[in-house]
Amino acid sequence: MITRHQKTAVTALAGLSLLGVVTGCSTEPDIADVTSTPAATLQSTAEASDDTTESTEAAAASSAYADGEYSAEGEYTSPGGKETIGVSLTLTGDVITAVTVTPESTNPNGKKYQGEFADGIAAVVVGKSIDDLEVSKVAGSSLTSGGFTDAVDQIKADAAV
């Protein structure tokens, strides 16, 4: 006969097993996984452009944005109030080839999150078309992406051909 304590123990073990399965299926990317992706993308892009200069020239002719380095300040609202973040990026053929985010928060909590965002953003956006960016949460910072998106929108306006 199974006692009440045995039933409780079995139920707890079943719950922990289910938690392990659900955690393993998480859709949030691990920063280590994201870090390796852009390098492969950049390598593939470079190899493809080396193969045919005609396709590179055609892509340049159809670019929506002028190649170059661009900077803007983005704004967003956090629980601590209005925040700004500096964004500099390099565009080549509408693809982001470099990005730098400069934290500008004066709030200690904002500094922490902006710093984490700045450390992880390159792994998310380098090698991607500026029009295909969908940045939401980077390195645990979800609100900073609003300021980043605001700055990217300004850069797109400045770089438009």
Secondary structure, DSSP 8 states (H G I E B T S, - for coil): ---HHHHHHHHHHHHHHHHHHHHHT--S--HHHHHHHHHHHHHHHHHHHHH-HHHHHHHHHT-SB--EEEEEEEEEEETTEEEEEEEEEEEETTEEEEEEEEE---SHHHHHHHHHHHHHHHHHHTTSBGGG-----BTTB-SHHHHHHHHHHHHHHHHB-
